[in-house]
């Protein structure tokens, strides 16, 4: 079992009803933790928390015009040689009128990501959180060759590179607590900024329920990697968080949007690695 198969969390968005009416489940999504033990942020797509489309702001629940007041996150707890679900409820607003969100999101609503500070998770739950550092060339070299690598050269991310979207398509939890790994080649130039925003496209069969999923680079031992014209066959696996998946560009398309870790770190600088600099301050 890969540790990060536990790192994608199944999320349910709920509308809070008052009086004697029952609460209404509005939909499902995927999220993940980033941070350090005892101080986590729950990351997902903005529309999972808001219940609104990121392109025009309209409410997604066309029937009742409901929006989420809280989410239910399914964590795993080891028990009797397996796992049992422990559901944690997180309020999305400070007030019942939903005027003061407890979560952060970019000012530009088209950047469809959001982060909710949850702090520590209850004791005994599996704490599989995402890495916040980017792999460098040194990470791919055999231990005896690492000393000869002078500077740290970032591993490039290029069009056609294979990535993975971890989540629960259609809200199907048949593999829970282990997420489904959807293979997703990079379909647009990552540095080109899709629609002049910090994101790019994937070519993948992702579907509803995977919004908010972590997008990972995962290179297995023995896979060849070309860096600066050199083909490297490394001996250890390399995994990195590339960004946040937020849905397809059209319901009839298999092209999906990924918002980069730079966009995430701009939103939550508390989880950024020490070496990271905001885009506005980069050379």
Beta strands, then each sheet from edge to edge (+ up, - down):
strand 1: 8-15
strand 2: 24-36
strand 3: 39-44
strand 4: 70-79
strand 5: 82-91
strand 6: 103-105
strand 7: 114-119
strand 8: 162-167
strand 9: 180-186
strand 10: 199-203
strand 11: 214-219
strand 12: 224-227
strand 13: 230-233
strand 14: 238-248
strand 15: 255-260
sheet 1: 5+ 4- 1+ 2- 3+ 7- 6+
sheet 2: 8+ 9- 10+ 15- 14+ 11- 8+
sheet 3: 12+ 13-
end
